[in-house]
Amino acid sequence: MDTITIANREIALMAFDRLRKEDKKDSALKLARCMLQNASISLGIGDIDWDIDMAIRQCGGVPRTGYRYTAYFHFNRNTEMVKEIYDKIVKELYG
């Protein structure tokens, strides 16, 4: 199986598009703000953070567990993914 390297920022953009399509505006806005202002996003246990975490995971990202109930997703890093899975995610999101 072929693997490709994808920038976490691209995964976050796909997660943003997914949140917008699911009409989760608050979650999409928080993700967008963090992408513009910070190098990472800190995700706790609230509903908005849960939506963002799930969207990132559905787009192939893996937020790293931090201290206590917090997970972090760094936009400056890369993620290795099987090409077929990436193609499936892109097709599902963008047609």
C-alpha positions in Angstrom: 0.0 0.0 0.0 1.3 3.4 -0.9 1.6 6.0 1.9 1.6 9.7 1.5 2.6 12.5 3.8 -0.1 15.2 4.4 0.4 18.4 6.2 -1.7 18.7 9.3 -2.8 22.1 8.2 -4.5 20.4 5.1 -6.2 17.9 7.4 -7.4 20.8 9.6 -8.8 22.6 6.5 -10.7 19.4 5.5 -12.0 19.2 9.1 -13.1 22.8 8.8 -15.0 22.0 5.6 -16.6 19.0 7.2 -17.8 21.1 10.2 -19.2 23.7 7.9 -21.1 21.1 5.9 -22.5 19.6 9.1 -23.6 23.1 10.2 -21.4 23.1 13.3 -20.6 26.8 13.0 -19.2 27.4 16.5 -16.8 24.4 16.1 -15.7 25.5 12.6 -15.1 29.1 13.8 -13.0 27.9 16.8 -10.9 25.7 14.5 -10.4 28.5 12.0 -9.4 31.0 14.7 -6.8 28.6 16.1 -5.5 27.9 12.6 -5.0 31.6 12.0 -3.6 32.6 15.4 -1.7 29.5 16.7 0.5 26.6 15.7 -1.8 24.1 17.4 -5.2 23.6 18.9 -5.9 22.4 22.4 -9.0 20.2 22.7 -10.8 19.6 26.0 -13.9 17.7 26.8 -16.6 20.2 25.7 -19.1 19.8 22.9 -17.3 22.2 20.5 -13.9 20.5 21.2 -15.4 17.1 20.7 -16.8 18.1 17.3 -13.4 19.4 16.2 -11.6 16.3 17.5 -14.0 14.0 15.7 -13.8 16.0 12.4 -10.0 15.9 12.6 -10.0 12.1 13.2 -12.5 11.6 10.3 -10.1 13.5 8.0 -7.2 11.3 9.0 -5.6 13.4 11.7 -4.7 12.1 15.1 -4.7 14.6 18.0 -2.1 13.7 20.6 -3.2 13.2 24.1 -1.7 15.6 26.5 -2.1 16.3 30.2 -5.3 15.1 31.8 -8.3 15.4 29.4 -6.6 17.6 26.8 -5.5 16.6 23.3 -3.4 18.7 20.9 -3.3 18.9 17.2 -0.2 20.7 15.8 -0.8 22.4 12.4 3.0 22.5 11.6 3.5 18.8 11.6 2.8 16.1 9.0 0.7 12.8 9.1 1.4 9.6 7.1 -1.7 8.1 5.6 -2.5 5.4 3.1 -3.2 7.0 -0.3 -6.5 5.1 -0.8 -7.9 6.4 2.6 -6.8 10.0 1.7 -8.5 9.7 -1.7 -11.7 8.3 0.0 -11.8 11.3 2.4 -11.3 13.8 -0.3 -14.0 12.2 -2.5 -16.4 12.2 0.4 -15.8 15.8 1.2 -15.5 17.4 -2.2 -17.2 15.0 -4.5 
